[in-house]
Amino acid sequence: MELLEGLKAQIEGKNIRIVLPEGTEPRILEAAARLNKEGILVPVLVGKVSEVEKVANENNFDISGIEILDPANYGEFDMMVDSFVERRNGKATKEDAQKILLDENYFGTMLTYMGKVDGMVSGAVHSTGDTVRPALQIVKTKPGVSRTSGAFVMLKDDTRYIFSDCAINIELDAEGLAGVAVESAKTAKIFGIDPKIAMLSFSTKGSAKHDLATKVEEATKLAKEMAPELPIEGEIQFDAAIVPSVGQQKAPGSEVAGYANVFVFPSLEAGNIGYKIAQRLGGFEALGPILQGLNKPITDLSRGCSAEDVYKLSIITACQSL
């Protein structure tokens, strides 16, 4: 609750606009109604107005005053089509664009790209690919960032950690892992975490010899070159990263070992398993995935999300836009 109040304080009064493309999904409407009532940010819904209002009425959600945009009746649709064709740089014709932009995720992403809104939250009824693909095609990654990645904020009592990449890239090279580390540090700062980054492996400082450990070692060097101001350690095992006594023994003299709070996993397999173990056995709340490295903030919900998740991640996405 303290964390959420801190995030709200960052965006209060800034009229940050977040588009929610899945306008006929009850969980989305419940979250939008709550956000609108509290005045934390400005939710924008996508869908046919009559259909959105019908679902809201059926569920007793007060969405009065919330803007609803229908792609099929959007006043600036032609301008959006031209902008999309230009952005796709020959990969889509005007006719293609007119069809593609009727899709709510493409429409919402273009609203974000064109600055009509400040960010997008989707994925309650769409797959990760349906949310991420338009983002990569239109918003694209920041200069110097080769890949987007997915981070989770892990919360328990007063403890906060960042776990990444747990959602997007099945496997990354050393440069990709380094990029994830730097972007994860930026995510950490949004949540008031002073980042201490552990580049995780099954080896600590050469204790095991294998190409996979060497890749993480190389990624650590690259990350330090990219952001020399950040405390980064690797390759390092999880116990050495989080337990001070083990950290002292396995990586003596390290400012990160034993005190890490940002964990970069060596693969999606490891990251996905890791955050779910922490969630299900460790009792941590997992907020995310938060997409990192994009030019504009876009968040991919889990299809199993609750209205509370949508509410929280809308606030987080708004904070990313600052």
Buried (B, 14 or more C-beta within 10 A) or exposed (E): EEBBEEBBEBBBEBEBBBBBBBBBBBBBBBBBBBBBEEEBBBBBBBBBEEEBBEBBEEEEBBBEEBBBBBBEEBEEBEEBBEBBBEBBEEEBEEEBBBEBBBBBBBBBBBBBBBEBBBBBBBBBBBEBEBBBBBBBBBBBBBEEBBBBBBBBBBBEEEEBBBBBBBBBBEEBBBBBBBBBBBBBBBBBEBBEBEBBBBBBBBBBBEBEEEEBBBBBBBBBBBBBEBBEEBBBBBBBBBBBBBBEEBBBBBBEEBEBBBBBBBBBBBBBEBBBEBBBEBBEEEEBBBBBBBBBBBBBBBBBBBEEBBBEBBBBBBBBBBBBBE
